[in-house]
């Protein structure tokens, strides 16, 4: 099963003979619907009413992203769900159990962030003092989260997550040459090419996690760490946390290190304030992200190798089982 990315403005998508016909610049290609599991649509792409009907009727998850890669919305037809899982999810929001789960999700993110900084620290033989300090600080908070017996409240947990995130992104700058102008995380709009890639990548990741939440019978909009903010897929943001460094940040680092992109592959946003991916950068990045999603790695929980896309789904299912069984045996997926 594949993910279909519809990225180029002016593209028209029609339905014919069990396939989507993708027409752009007077050229067309077919994508068999039986092989498509997810469709991601960018602004400027037109889907005919028949194509939309086929996507709805077949239950193919279709996600619409904004120009900067942020989640805009989705098509929803009939989909399989388990009301028992959702009822358990609703009951456990704003409880100590819910905060304990939130803490595990944040701890997974923090530990994976530290792994990426440790890799750079080894590559530079520990010669960058600021990087070593960042690793130590994040390590201290990770140990604290792992060892406290009473779950933190949401404000306390957000405080720790925020400190670790700022420290991580400050340390992450040591992965990138100076010409990329990366000094830390910024968004809405991203102000440099690295942040533009990250924002785009997190948007694509959110689409995949959204699909996994639905397949696992969960309500994507009701979270535990991000909780109940309106008009936002809060549980998706929760489950994304441990995968941001694993999927997106690793891909960005790999592309910059291998010189697949240059700063000239990016462009100013229409208001002149932010930075957007150019068309070539977008195609290359989406291709590398898809490779990362398909990358088979050891999934310790099942002691077998799975693609990262499958692991995301298995983690969503694991969370659902924890809610049903009132069990705190959820374990974040941690890279080595």
C-alpha positions as CSV (number, residue, x, y, z in Angstrom):
1,X,0.0,0.0,0.0
2,X,1.3,3.5,-0.9
3,X,0.8,7.1,0.1
4,X,-0.2,9.4,-2.8
5,X,1.2,13.0,-2.6
6,X,-0.6,15.6,-4.7
7,X,1.7,18.6,-4.5
8,X,1.7,20.7,-7.7
9,X,-0.8,23.5,-8.1
10,X,-2.9,23.1,-11.2
11,X,-3.1,19.3,-10.8
12,X,-6.5,17.8,-11.6
13,X,-7.4,14.4,-10.2
14,X,-10.1,12.3,-11.9
15,X,-11.4,8.8,-11.5
16,X,-11.4,6.2,-14.3
17,X,-11.3,2.4,-14.4
18,X,-10.6,1.8,-10.7
19,X,-7.8,4.4,-10.7
20,X,-7.1,8.0,-10.0
21,X,-6.0,9.8,-13.1
22,X,-3.6,12.6,-12.1
23,X,-3.3,15.3,-14.8
24,X,-0.7,18.0,-14.6
25,X,0.8,20.1,-17.4
26,X,-1.1,18.1,-20.0
27,X,0.5,14.9,-18.8
28,X,-1.3,12.2,-16.9
29,X,-0.5,9.2,-14.8
30,X,-2.7,6.6,-13.1
31,X,-2.7,5.4,-9.5
32,X,-4.7,2.3,-8.8
33,X,-7.0,2.9,-5.9
34,X,-6.6,-0.6,-4.6
35,X,-2.9,0.2,-3.9
36,X,-3.5,3.6,-2.2
37,X,-3.9,3.8,1.6
38,X,-3.4,7.5,2.2
39,X,-3.7,10.7,0.0
40,X,-2.1,14.0,1.0
41,X,-3.3,17.0,-0.9
42,X,-1.7,20.5,-1.1
43,X,-3.3,23.8,-2.1
44,X,-4.0,24.2,-5.8
45,X,-4.9,20.6,-6.4
46,X,-8.4,19.9,-7.8
47,X,-10.3,16.7,-7.1
48,X,-13.4,16.0,-9.2
49,X,-16.6,15.1,-7.4
50,X,-16.3,11.5,-8.7
51,X,-12.8,11.2,-7.4
52,X,-13.8,12.5,-4.0
53,X,-16.8,10.1,-3.9
54,X,-14.5,7.1,-4.6
55,X,-12.1,8.1,-1.9
56,X,-15.0,8.5,0.6
57,X,-16.7,5.2,-0.4
58,X,-13.4,3.2,-0.2
59,X,-12.5,4.8,3.2
60,X,-9.1,6.0,1.9
61,X,-7.8,8.6,4.3
62,X,-7.4,11.9,2.5
63,X,-5.6,14.7,4.3
64,X,-5.4,18.4,3.2
65,X,-2.3,20.4,4.2
66,X,-1.7,24.1,4.1
67,X,1.1,25.6,2.0
68,X,3.4,25.6,5.0
69,X,2.6,21.9,5.6
70,X,0.2,22.4,8.5
71,X,-2.9,20.3,8.9
72,X,-6.0,21.9,7.3
73,X,-8.6,19.1,7.2
74,X,-9.6,15.7,5.9
75,X,-12.3,13.8,4.0
76,X,-14.4,11.6,6.2
77,X,-16.6,8.9,5.0
78,X,-17.7,5.7,6.8
79,X,-14.8,4.2,8.8
80,X,-14.5,1.4,11.2
81,X,-14.4,2.3,14.9
82,X,-14.6,0.8,18.3
83,X,-16.9,2.9,20.6
84,X,-15.6,1.1,23.6
85,X,-12.1,2.4,23.0
86,X,-13.4,6.0,22.5
87,X,-15.5,5.8,25.7
88,X,-12.4,4.7,27.6
89,X,-10.4,7.6,26.0
90,X,-13.1,10.1,27.1
91,X,-13.3,8.8,30.6
92,X,-9.5,9.0,31.2
93,X,-8.9,12.5,30.0
94,X,-8.1,14.9,32.9
95,X,-7.3,12.0,35.2
96,X,-4.1,10.9,36.9
97,X,-4.0,7.9,34.6
98,X,-4.2,10.2,31.6
99,X,-1.4,12.4,32.8
100,X,0.8,9.3,33.4
101,X,0.2,8.4,29.8
102,X,1.1,11.9,28.7
103,X,4.3,11.7,30.7
104,X,5.3,8.5,28.9
105,X,4.6,10.2,25.5
106,X,6.8,13.2,26.4
107,X,9.5,11.0,27.8
108,X,9.7,9.2,24.5
109,X,10.2,12.5,22.6
110,X,12.8,13.7,25.0
111,X,14.8,10.4,24.9
112,X,14.8,10.4,21.1
113,X,15.9,14.0,20.9
114,X,18.8,13.2,23.2
115,X,19.8,10.3,20.9
116,X,20.1,12.6,17.9
117,X,22.3,15.0,19.9
118,X,24.4,12.1,21.2
119,X,25.1,11.0,17.6
120,X,26.4,14.4,16.7
121,X,28.5,14.6,19.9
122,X,30.2,11.3,19.0
123,X,30.8,12.5,15.4
124,X,32.5,15.6,16.8
125,X,34.4,13.6,19.5
126,X,32.7,15.6,22.3
127,X,34.5,18.8,21.3
128,X,31.4,21.0,21.4
129,X,30.8,22.0,25.0
130,X,27.3,23.4,24.3
131,X,26.3,20.2,22.7
132,X,27.5,18.1,25.7
133,X,25.7,20.4,28.1
134,X,22.5,20.1,26.1
135,X,22.8,16.3,26.2
136,X,23.4,16.3,30.0
137,X,20.4,18.7,30.7
138,X,18.0,16.6,28.6
139,X,19.3,13.5,30.2
140,X,18.6,14.8,33.7
141,X,15.0,15.7,32.8
142,X,14.6,12.3,31.1
143,X,15.8,10.5,34.3
144,X,13.5,12.7,36.4
145,X,10.4,11.8,34.3
146,X,11.3,8.1,34.4
147,X,11.8,7.9,38.1
148,X,9.1,10.1,39.7
149,X,6.3,8.0,41.2
150,X,3.4,10.6,41.0
151,X,2.6,11.9,37.5
152,X,3.2,15.6,37.0
153,X,0.3,17.9,36.2
154,X,-0.1,19.3,32.7
155,X,1.6,22.7,33.4
156,X,4.6,21.0,35.0
157,X,4.9,18.5,32.2
158,X,4.6,21.3,29.6
159,X,7.3,23.2,31.4
160,X,9.8,20.3,31.2
161,X,8.8,19.5,27.6
162,X,9.4,23.1,26.7
163,X,12.8,23.3,28.3
164,X,13.9,20.1,26.7
165,X,12.6,21.2,23.3
166,X,14.5,24.6,23.4
167,X,17.6,22.8,24.6
168,X,17.3,20.2,21.8
169,X,16.8,22.7,19.0
170,X,19.7,24.8,20.2
171,X,21.9,21.7,20.2
172,X,20.5,20.5,16.8
173,X,22.1,23.6,15.2
174,X,25.5,21.8,15.4
175,X,24.2,19.3,12.8
176,X,23.9,22.0,10.1
177,X,26.5,24.2,8.3
178,X,26.4,27.9,9.1
179,X,25.0,28.9,5.7
180,X,21.7,27.3,6.6
181,X,21.1,30.0,9.3
182,X,19.5,27.6,11.8
183,X,19.7,28.8,15.4
184,X,16.7,27.1,16.9
185,X,13.0,26.3,16.3
186,X,10.7,28.9,14.8
187,X,7.4,28.6,12.9
188,X,4.3,30.3,11.7
189,X,6.1,31.2,9.5
190,X,9.4,29.3,9.5
191,X,12.2,31.8,9.1
192,X,15.0,29.6,7.6
193,X,15.2,26.5,5.3
194,X,15.7,24.0,8.1
195,X,12.6,25.2,10.0
196,X,10.7,25.2,6.7
197,X,11.7,21.5,6.2
198,X,10.8,20.6,9.8
199,X,7.4,22.3,9.6
200,X,6.6,20.5,6.4
201,X,7.8,17.2,7.7
202,X,5.7,17.5,10.9
203,X,2.7,18.3,8.8
204,X,3.2,15.1,6.8
205,X,3.9,13.1,10.0
206,X,0.6,14.5,11.5
207,X,-1.3,13.1,8.5
208,X,0.2,9.6,9.0
209,X,-0.5,9.7,12.7
210,X,-4.0,10.9,12.1
211,X,-4.7,7.9,9.9
212,X,-3.2,5.6,12.5
213,X,-5.4,7.0,15.2
214,X,-8.5,6.3,13.2
215,X,-7.4,2.8,12.3
216,X,-6.8,2.1,16.0
217,X,-10.3,3.3,16.9
218,X,-9.1,6.4,18.7
219,X,-10.6,9.9,18.6
220,X,-7.8,12.0,17.0
221,X,-9.1,15.2,18.7
222,X,-9.0,14.3,22.3
223,X,-5.5,14.0,23.8
224,X,-3.8,13.6,27.1
225,X,-0.8,15.9,26.9
226,X,-2.2,18.4,24.4
227,X,-5.7,17.6,25.9
228,X,-8.8,19.4,24.7
229,X,-7.7,22.5,22.8
230,X,-10.5,23.2,20.3
231,X,-10.1,22.8,16.5
232,X,-6.9,20.8,16.9
233,X,-6.2,17.1,16.6
234,X,-4.8,16.8,20.1
235,X,-4.2,13.1,20.3
236,X,-2.4,13.2,17.0
237,X,0.0,15.8,18.4
238,X,0.4,13.5,21.5
239,X,1.3,10.4,19.5
240,X,3.5,12.4,17.1
241,X,5.9,13.5,19.9
242,X,8.1,10.4,20.0
243,X,8.2,10.2,16.2
244,X,9.3,13.9,15.4
245,X,13.0,13.2,15.9
246,X,12.7,9.6,14.5
247,X,11.0,10.4,11.2
248,X,11.3,14.1,10.4
249,X,14.5,15.4,12.1
250,X,16.5,12.4,11.0
251,X,15.4,12.9,7.4
252,X,16.3,16.6,7.5
253,X,19.7,15.9,9.0
254,X,20.4,13.2,6.4
255,X,19.4,15.4,3.5
256,X,21.6,18.4,4.6
257,X,24.5,16.1,5.5
258,X,24.4,14.5,2.1
259,X,24.0,17.9,0.3
260,X,20.8,16.8,-1.5
261,X,19.5,20.4,-1.0
262,X,21.0,23.9,-0.9
263,X,19.6,27.1,0.5
264,X,18.8,28.2,-3.1
265,X,16.2,25.4,-3.3
266,X,13.9,27.5,-1.0
267,X,11.9,30.7,-1.6
268,X,10.4,33.5,0.4
269,X,6.8,33.2,1.4
270,X,4.4,35.6,-0.4
271,X,4.5,38.1,2.5
272,X,8.3,38.1,2.4
273,X,8.5,37.1,6.1
274,X,8.9,33.3,6.0
275,X,10.7,30.7,4.0
276,X,8.9,28.0,1.9
277,X,10.2,24.9,0.1
278,X,10.7,25.3,-3.6
279,X,9.1,22.8,-5.9
280,X,12.3,20.7,-6.2
281,X,12.9,20.7,-2.5
282,X,9.4,19.7,-1.8
283,X,9.6,16.7,-4.2
284,X,13.0,15.5,-2.9
285,X,11.9,16.0,0.8
286,X,8.6,14.1,0.3
287,X,10.5,11.3,-1.4
288,X,13.0,11.0,1.4
289,X,10.3,11.1,4.1
290,X,8.5,8.3,2.3
291,X,11.7,6.3,2.3
292,X,12.0,6.9,6.1
293,X,8.4,5.8,6.7
294,X,9.1,2.6,4.8
295,X,12.4,2.0,6.6
296,X,12.3,-1.3,8.4
297,X,13.7,-1.2,12.0
298,X,13.5,-3.4,15.0
299,X,10.3,-2.9,17.0
300,X,11.2,-4.1,20.5
301,X,7.7,-4.5,21.7
302,X,7.1,-7.3,19.2
303,X,10.8,-8.3,18.7
304,X,10.6,-8.0,14.9
305,X,11.4,-5.5,12.1
306,X,8.6,-3.3,10.9
307,X,8.5,-0.2,8.8
308,X,8.1,3.1,10.7
309,X,4.6,3.5,9.2
310,X,3.6,0.1,10.8
311,X,5.3,1.1,14.1
312,X,3.2,4.3,14.2
313,X,0.1,2.2,13.8
314,X,1.2,-0.4,16.4
315,X,1.9,2.4,18.9
316,X,-1.6,3.8,18.4
317,X,-3.0,0.3,18.9
318,X,-0.9,-0.1,22.0
319,X,-2.3,3.2,23.4
320,X,-5.8,2.0,22.7
321,X,-5.2,-1.3,24.6
322,X,-3.8,0.7,27.6
323,X,-7.0,2.7,27.7
324,X,-9.2,-0.3,27.5
325,X,-7.3,-2.3,30.1
326,X,-6.4,0.7,32.4
327,X,-2.8,-0.4,32.0
328,X,0.2,1.9,32.0
329,X,2.4,-0.5,30.0
330,X,2.7,1.9,27.1
331,X,6.3,2.2,26.0
332,X,7.4,4.9,23.6
333,X,9.4,3.8,20.5
334,X,13.0,4.8,21.2
335,X,15.8,4.8,18.6
336,X,19.3,3.7,19.5
